[in-house]
């Protein structure tokens, strides 16, 4: 043994009593054993990796020694008959089996009926003739040899035929055969047609229809169709789904709407200027049926001179009157005429039918309106004027003037608030909505680059315009209500611009309140415009968010209004109750607790009571327990109490409260008390799930049960009082008693020594039997996994060496063959050069 192939595994320390394994290893021997084993197993599988043909002997009883050979044959024959029983050859139409050879029956071949024709031996079907063989495969010498024939000796003396003659003879024979085949085919077709005609003549004589009486007797009742068949037939006749048109994008819809409005605006301007589009069109004169049109003469030469200008066709019009008209109308007139010429045929047909109604403002009708709505629009718009285009109308004749109340179809976005205000001034609310809608459609952000910035300015203009409407002596609340819809649409298109505008308004209102507090020491409730802005905020933005960049500042501002603004007049009470209604609307989804709301409602009930010394509740700012405004909502007149009826409190009452008499003011006070009862009821429903509900509503319950003079109020007001009180008293208390947290009891200290197990490094710690088995399994799994990975790596290396050796063998074989070819070529080249040198000598 070679000492260099022996590996000695030395240990660092000799431990007594430990048996060492594998002190001496033989890596060479183990490597050779592994290679031999892989050669017998892995290499064999690698070489047979593409082979799938494995023979299996399935003969009956082949390896069974208990069965004799005769029995094996009999059983095999029986099994073969069983397998073939019931199977028929799909290509054999006869019931009896018939043996064939190349498609011919063996029985027919044995009869020997085929007569051999010696003349056609060379032209049998599927064989090549001697001439063809000699012409194509005979070579150059074969064409010059004579044809071998045993019967005729004279042909030997004749001269051999040339290649050209043989080919011509062969072509002539093929043409002759082709002509004969065509003649046979034509004769067969003629005979077939003649036979068909004869059969038709005979068939008419043979055919005879039986009488109806016999047919009725022979008729058999048809079976009724099955339900399944009926459903299948119905499905066949059902309408199939047809593909619908593609949904248009927002940009395409905006472009279509802009084009429609531009066409309508051009038509409106044409009618306003009195230009009749159909005046220049010649109406066809009546022509009788007998007229031969003999006197047809062209009125004038309509031909025009064709020219090009700036790369485009320029048609010069020779009519001087039209040129003058174009110069007077200017650029705008030319554009309007071009747009009117591009109108569709349907619109022109409608204009022809409604020539008489050209001045009836039909252009204000939308495509979807019914005739009744259109008629109503015409009557409403007769008495309105159009200030923007009055200067254009004055230039025309009085007879050609169009009504000035007609609205243009295209509008530009105003650049300033004064322009926007003048655009809407003197218009009805319907016209203002139409103008805002057309401004949005004609200046959609997808139509031009700067339209987005212009429409964002429009949001601020519209909010400022709503504020001006609210600050009028008689605020137009109905108009404001309808203007919220276009404002909402703009807010959906530009949420950032709308939020910035609302925040700017709220910031200014908060700063004004702080300045008033610094100057006067107390704040007052804002005007009607600010209250409307707070209401619009709840319509434009979500109020249920925990934090919102617009709603949260509005929420804080309203809470400051209820706590900082002093209550001195009845208008202040109405404004405060309006803010309370807004609070309930803001927190209707989130159910957020608003302490300012409950405190203000307690204060409203407090100022509706007569002065008393004993109280069981506390009043917070802005209300005071004593003062001159203590009985602000107290009503002592019995006639006013009896004449009061249920009514709502509109915001418009804030402005016209100064003009009201004493009775109306008392009715307002009772309406405020009724509204307060309603708000208490809604608050109780909203906050009933709070754990501290009864403590929060305790001052309200004390006021309702002990201090409010219910018997003096009208019956309707008493009903509201009882409904609010019932809502408070029906709520049950849901208290969970306070319990100390359950903890594990601390054990008493004992003096038993605690044994701590010392862990020895490098040794497996003893444990339970299951744990030891589990650790052993884990250790064994790791060892097996490492061994498997090592074997797989060695297998891959073995296969890589095998593949490399195959490649090297193929390369060496190829190089050897190439070398042999080059050597033979060099030998031939040398011989050829030697022969060439000999010939040269």
Secondary structure, DSSP 8 states (H G I E B T S, - for coil): --GGGEEE---SS--TT-----SEEEHHHHHHHHHHHHHHTHHHHHHTTT---------TTTT-TTS-HHHHHHHHHHHHHHHHTT---TT--SSS---EETTEEHHHHHHT-----GGGGGG-TTS--HHHHHHHHSHHHHTTS----SS-SHHHHS----HHHHHHHHHHHHHHHHHHHHHHHHHHHHHHHHHHHHHHHHHHHH-----HHHHHHH--------HHHHHHHHHHHS-----------HHHHHHHHHHHHHHHHHHHHHHHTT--TTTSS-------TT---TT---SS----EEEEETTEEEEE---HHHHHHHHHHHHHHHHHHHHHHT--HHHHHHHHHTSTTTTS-GGGS-SS--HHHHHHHHHHTTT---STTHHHHHTS-GGG---TT---S-----SSHHHHHHHHTT--HHHHHHHHHHHHHHT-TTT-STHHHHHHHHHHHHHHHHHHHHTSSS--HHHHHHHHHHHHHHHHH-HHHHHHHHHHHHHHHHHHHHHHHHHHSSB----HHHHHHHHHHHHHS-S-SSS-TTHHHHHHHHHHHHHHB---SHHHHHHHHHHHHHHHHHTTTT----HHHHHHHHHHHHTTS---S--SS---TT--SSSTTTTTT----HHHHHH-------GGGGTSSTT--HHHHHHHHHHHHHHHHHHHHHHHHHSTTSTTHHHHTHHHHHIIIII--GGGS-HHHHHHHHHHHHHHHS------------------------------TTS-----HHHHHHHHHHHHHHHHHHHHHHHHHHHHHHHHHHHHHHHHHHHHHHHHHHHHHHHHHHHHHHHHHHHHHHHH-
